[in-house]
């Protein structure tokens, strides 16, 4: 059974959308409340390597992508989560699973204002101490919720 089928089997009922951008680049969407469990299954049961996470400010929502690699096959699986609350975007931290996720979650929090519930050390990483609180440099400038 290939990794696509294994993911679909293990995450049955949690996958909302599946897109194969190329032979080795697959995206699937889940509910934000499922991120910790999905990340846990990908890492511990399917033995996918966590690469990184990325956050993007979209016109109607924020998007978090959690990138996992199936190294033997050269495949990248990106787990897409939409955060529809533009005023108070938040998602559960995956740092308890991947201590290395601490910095990327801090970066996304600092630059986009997405809160990671349960993060052990959510504090500034890149911006100076004099940077205005509640101002996020990677938010869409036309977004009235930037402040």
N, C-alpha and C positions, 0 to 999 in steps of 0.2 A: 504494500500500500504506500503510495507516495505521500509526501508531507501535506499536500493540499487536502487529500482525503482524510488524513489523520487529524488535521486541524478541524475540519468540518465535523468529524465524528466526535472529537473531544469537546468541542464548543457548541455542540448541537443546541439550538434554541437561543444562543447568545449572539450569533452572527446575524446582523440586520441587512447587510449588503456585501457583495463580493465582487471585486473588480480585478481582472488580470491585465495590467498595463503592458506587460510583455511576458515572455516565457519565464523570466526569473524575478519579476517585480509584481507582487500581489498586495492589494489593499483590501481590508475588510473592516466594516464598521460594527461597533458595539455600543450599548448603552453605557453612559459614564459610570453608573453604579456597578458595572461589571469589570472595571479595569483591573482591579487587584487580582481577582480570580482568574481572569483571562491571562494576565501577565504571569501568574503563578503556573498555570497549565502550560503556557508556551515554554517557560523556562524549565520547570521541574519535571514535567511529564513528557514534553515533546523535545526537550533538550535543545531548544533554540537559544541562541546567544542574544542577549539584549545589547543593542548597539547604542542607541540614544533615543531621545524624545525631542520633538519639535512642536512649537506652538505658533499659530498664525491667527491674526485678527482678520476675520472675514466680515463682509457687510452685515450679515444677520446673526452671526455667532462667532465663537472662537473654536478653533479646531486644534486638537492635540493628536499628534501621530507618534506612536510608539513603534520603533523599528527593531525587528528581530531578524537574525540571520540563521539560515540553515546552511552552515559552512560547507558541509560535504557536497551539497548540490549547487552552491553558489546562488541560492535564492534569498530574497529579502521579502519578509512579510511585514507590512505596516498596518498596525491596528489604529483605526480612525475613531476618534471620539469627538462628538460635537458638544460644545458647552453653550447652551442657548441663552443663558442668563448673562447678558452683556454688562449688567450693573454689578453682579457679584459672581464672576466665574470661579468655579472651584471644582476640584476633583480629588479623589483619594491619592495620597502619595504612594509611590511604589518603592520608596527608599528602604522600607523594611525587607524587601526581596532583593534589591540591588543597591548596596551602599553607594555604588558609583553614580546612582541616579540623583544623589543629593545635590550635586553641583548643577546639573542641567535643570532640575526643578527650581533651584534658587534663581538661576538665570531667567527662566520663563516667568517666574513670579515677579522678579525685579523689572523685566523689560516689557511684559505684557499685563501684569497684574492678576494673573491666574493664581488662586490660592490652592495649595496642596495640603489637604487635610491630613493631619498626622505626621507632617514633615518634622524631623527632629531639630532642625536648625535653620528655619526660614529667616535669613537675614541677607543684607546686601552683599553682593559678590563682585559686581563690575562697576557700578556707578559710585561716584563720590558721595561722601557723607552729607555734602551740602545739596545733593539732588533733591528737588521738591518731592515731598511725600505725595502719593496718589497721582503722580504724573509718570506715564509709562511710554518710553521712547519708541517702542515698536507698535504701539496702537495706531490705527488709522487716524490721521490728523483731522479728518472731517467728522470723525466719530465724536459726538457731543458727550460721550461717556468717558472721555480720556482723563478727566479730572475727578 
